[in-house]
Each structure stands twice: as C-alpha cells, then as structure tokens.
C-alpha cells in the first residue's frame, strides 16, 4: 500500500492527514508550530514528526516511508516552495517532498483552478487572489510590519488594552483584564511578559486570541470592539485584493484559519462588510476539507492520482484538526 501525507504547517500548530492511493483518509495528527521562520527549525521539525507519528498511530500503522508528501506552510512564499524542500525533507520521510504556501492547497481544495480570493486568518493572516493567470497578494507581512486580521494581531491588541487599563490610560473592564491575566497565570503585565518569554514568543502571544473570542461570547464590550476591528482589516484586505486583480468581478472569497470559520463570531461580521451592493465579492465560503487534507490531495495529484485526490477531499469533509 502506497501512503501519502499532507501537512498544514502554521505558527501555532501543524496538522497532518495520512491517506492511501485510493484517497481513503487513514489518520490525522497534530503537532506544535512549524513556521520555522519564527519558532526555529528544531521545534518545527519536532512538530512535523509529532503530527506524522500521531497520524500513523491513529491509522493503526507502523511508521513507514511515504510515497509523496506535501507541506503547505506559512513559512513559504507562494511558488517558492522548492527552497524549503531541503529542510522539510529532514523531518518528512518520503520519496517525494513538495512544498508551497498554505494558500495553494486552500485554493485547490475549494474551487480547484477557478479565480477566487483566498483569505487565511490563523496565527498569521494572508490574502491572495488566485487564478490560472497569476496571483495577487495583499497583506500578510508578518508581525514586524503588520499582521492585521490575524490571531497574533487580535491577541497583541488585547494585551495592549490590558496594559492601558492596568495603567489607567483607558477605563477598566475588570473581567477582561482578569481573564487575560488568568490565561498567562499573571497578576500584572510583568507576569505576562515573563510568560511570553517562555518558548516561541509569537505563539505565546497568539494564544491569547482564543480568549478574546471567549470574552466576546461572554458579552465583553472590549472584545467586541477588538473583533470588529479585525473584521474591518480582513474585509479591507479581501476587497483590495479583488480590486487589484485583473480577474472579472465579482469573485468568490474562500476563508480558512481558526479565526474565520463559518459559525465563529467573525464570519457574520465579514458577511456584513463583504456581501454588499457593488462589492467585488459575490459569495463567501469556508474550506470544506481541512487544508492538510487538501495538501494530501495535492500529494496524490503530483503522482497523477487525480481521482484519489478528489475522493480524499470528499472523504475529509467536516474532519476538523
């Protein structure tokens, strides 16, 4: 039995989907961050190996060499994957290792080669218009230059709010401050700083993003304002990308990442901003199969197994990692 794997490697976690040459979903696994531009190669390699081992274990199989593997990584610029193959080949045991941006499998897994805006909003954020004629990028310039619309950005703005409230520079929302202090087991911003220095700083900051969503659900006005600002930034990036592209308008928008899943708080906010009269966006959808499954489908596609790739995308619908 030939085995194939797809990986979705981000700034917080790495997901792996294991499949066979018929497109059956055999197993899945989760590891830590693998965007080695931020977390370093040692941690990234460990995360990839952990995700792979878990996928084999769930499949009830002993670890074996893969026929082909596809790494979709937040560390890779679109169409620049070859430069990253040497590193990922050190932690993925496969006859063929392919790499590209995490944008590509989301496009492939949702609309194949139809023109579309693809928006990722996880630890980082990135927006592209994808078509067979080329790619148009907007945003996604990383935490130093602005990662607007990302989990990192939401969390960093929340932490700054905590500091301002603690100082008295803004009115205090005690429940907001207390919940974020509790997340970091801190009693003051000094405690938060100590917690952020442990391990991967970017992931440690971004981990607070989920707390903002919890506070929003609990009725926090500060959390609501933070998420409204995030929706504004994502909508701006999506609209700008569509307008900048040469593709006929309006375009569909595909959303992937923990922040923008249908059913989460940001999704209806984005619908209000994007699905308006005269908008360059005609529809919105989430990715039905996980990006790691779409990456595994691309591994099958690379071996000419397109029917198996299509079958995997159907078999993987609704599987969350």
N, C-alpha and C positions, 0 to 999 in steps of 0.2 A: 504494500500500500504506500503510495507516494503521499507525503504530507506537505502542507503549505501553511504559512502563517502570515498574518497581517498585524501591524503594530500602529497604535496611535500614541505617539510619544510627546507629552506635554510638560509644562512647568510644574505640575503638581503630581500627576500620575502617568503611568504607562499601561495601556491595555493591549492584550494580545488575544487574537482569535485564531484557533487552530482548525484546519479543515483538511479534507482529502480531495482526491482528483475528481470526485463526483459532486463536490460542493456541499457535503454534509458538514454541519457545524459540530465539531467533535468536543471542543473545550475552550474555555476562556480563562484568562488570568490577569491579575493586576499587580503592578509594581509601583515603585515611587517615581519621582521625576526623572526624565531622561533628556530634557533640554540641556545638553552639556555646556552650552554657552554660559549658563548661569549656575547649574548645580555641579559642574565638573564631570570629567569623564569617568572617574571611579564610581561615583554614585549613579551616574547614568547607566553604566554597564551593569551594575548590580541590579538596578531597577528592571532592565530589559531581561536579564537572566531570571529574576524572580517571576516576572509575568509569564515567561516561557515555561518555566517549571510548573507553575500553577495550572497553565492550560493543558500540559501533558498529564498532570495528575488528575485533573477533572475528567479528561478523556479516558482515564484508566490505562494510559500507555506509558511505557518507559521512555525517557528522553531519547530522541533519535535525530539523525541529521535530516534537515528539511530539504525538499527538492527546490523550493523557492520561497523567499520571504520578502515582504515589502514593508519598509519602515516609513511611515508618514510622520514627520517630526516638525515640531515648532521651531527647531534649530535650523531648518533648511529653507533657503530661498527657493521659490518656485522655479523649476527647471535647472536647479543647481545641485541635484542630489548626488551626482557622481563623486563630488568632492568629499562626501560624507560616508561613502561605502567603506573605505578602509577602517574607519572607527567602528561602525556598526557591525562589520564582519568579525570584529574581535569578540562580540558578545552574542551574535546570532550564528548558529551552526547550520549553514545552508549552502547548497551548491550554487545558488544564485541569490545575491542580496541586492535588492533595489531600494533606492531612497528618493524621496521627494518631499516637498512641503506638505503639511497636513491639509492644505487647501485642495490638492488634486483629488484624493480619494473621496472627499465630500462632494465635489462636483461630479465625479464619475459615478458615485453611488446613488446620487439623487436624480440627475437629469441626463446622465451619460454625456453626450457632446453638445447638448442644446445650450445656447447662450443663457447665462444666469449670473446674478450677483451671489457670491458665496461669502457669508459672514461667520467668522469664528469668534466666539466670546467665551473663553475659559480663563485660565490664569492670565494669558495674554489675549489680545484682540487683533484681528486682521480682516481686511475686506478686499475682495477681488471681484472683477467681472471676468468670467471665464468663457471663452469661446474657441472654436477651432481656428479663428483668425488671430488669436493672441490673448493676452491677459493685461488687465488694467488694475493697478494696485492703488489703494488708498489706506492710509493709517498703518498701524502695526509696527511702529518704530521703536518699540521696546520701552522699558521702564525709565530709561535715562532721558529719552526725548519725548515721551508721551505714549502711554498705552491706554488711551481713553477707551472706555467701553469694556474694559477687562475686569476680571476678578481682582487682579492686583490693584487696579486704579480705584475700584469701589472701596477696597479694604484700606488703601492708603488714605483716601479722603475721609473715611470713617475714623481712622486713627488720628488724623489731624483734628477732626472735630472733638475727639476725646480730649486731646491736649488743650484745645482752646476752651472747652468747657471746664476742664480741671483748673485752668489758669483764671477763669472768669472773663475771658475775652469774648465768650458767647454765653447766652443763657444756658443754664444747666438742664439737661434732660437726664436725671439721675439713673433711670432704668437703662438707658442707652449706655452710659458710661460704665455702670456696674456690670452689665452683661459682657462688655468687651474686656474689662479688667478680668473677669472670671475666666474668659476664654484663654487668656495668657497667664492665668494664676498670678495676677499682679494687683498691687494696691495703689499704684501711681504710674505715670508714664515711664519712670525709671525702671519699673518692673517689666513693662512692655519692651523697653529697649533691651533689657537683659535676655528676654525670651527670644527676641528677633535675632540676636547674635548666635543662637544655637542652631547650627546646621545651615541649610540653604535659606538665606535671607529672603529671597523673592517668594519662595513657597510659604515661608512663615508669615509674611505679610498677607499674602493672598488668602491664607486660611481663614482670615477674619471676614472675608467676603460672604461666606455662608451665614455668619452671624447677622450680617446686615439684612439678609433675606428673612431670617427668623424674627428679627426685630420688626421688620415691615409687617409680617403676618400678625405680630402682636399689637400692631397699631402705633408704632413709633413714628412720630412726625419727622424726626431727623432721618431715619432710614428711608421713609417715603421720598423725601427730598433728594437723597443720595441716588436712589434708583431712578427717579425722574430725570436727573442729570445724566445718568448713564444711558437711559433710553434716548435722550437728546443726542448724545455723542454717537451712538450706534446708528441712529436714523440719519444723522448728518453724513457719516461715512458711507452708508449704503446708497443714499441719494446722490452724493457726489461721485461715487464710483460709476453709477449708472449713467449720469450725465456726462462724465468724462469719456466714456467708451464710445466706440463707433457702432455698437450693436443697435439694431432697431429697438425703439422703446414702445411700450413699457416692457420691463424684464421681470421674471420671477426672482424672488430672493429666497435663498436656502440658508437656514440658520443651524449652526452646530456649536456645541460647547455647553458647559453646565449652566451658564447664565441665561441662555436664550432658548431653552427647551419649551415647546408648547406646554402650557399648563403652569409654567412658572410666572412670577409676577411681572417680569419684563416683557413677556410676549404680547399681552394685550396693550401695554404701553406702546410697543413698536407698531402694532396694528393701527392704533390711533394716529400715529405720526406718518406712517408709510402708505397706508391704503386710503389715500385721499384723492379727490378730483384733481387731475392734472399731474399726478405723481408719476415718476418714471418707473415705479414698481407696480406690477399688476397683481401679484399674489405672493403669499408667504407660506413657507412650509419648513418643518424640521426634517432632519435626515431619518428615514425610517429604519435603516440599519446602522449600527454603530460604526464610526469611522474606522475602527480596527477591522471590522468585517469588510468594509469597502476596500481597505488596504489588502486584506487577504484575497478578495476578488481580483484585485489588480495583479497579485502574485500568480493566480491562476491564468489571468489574461496574458501575462508575459510568457506562459508556456503554451499559449494557443488554446486554452480550455475555456472558451467563452461561455459555453452552455453551463459548465460547472460554476463559473463566476456569477452568472445570472441566478442559478439555483441557490448559491450561498446567500446572495442578497435577499432572496425571498425567505430562506430558512432563518436568517438572522434578524428578521423584522421584529422589533419590540424587545430584543435582547439588550438589556442595559448593563453597562460596565462602569 
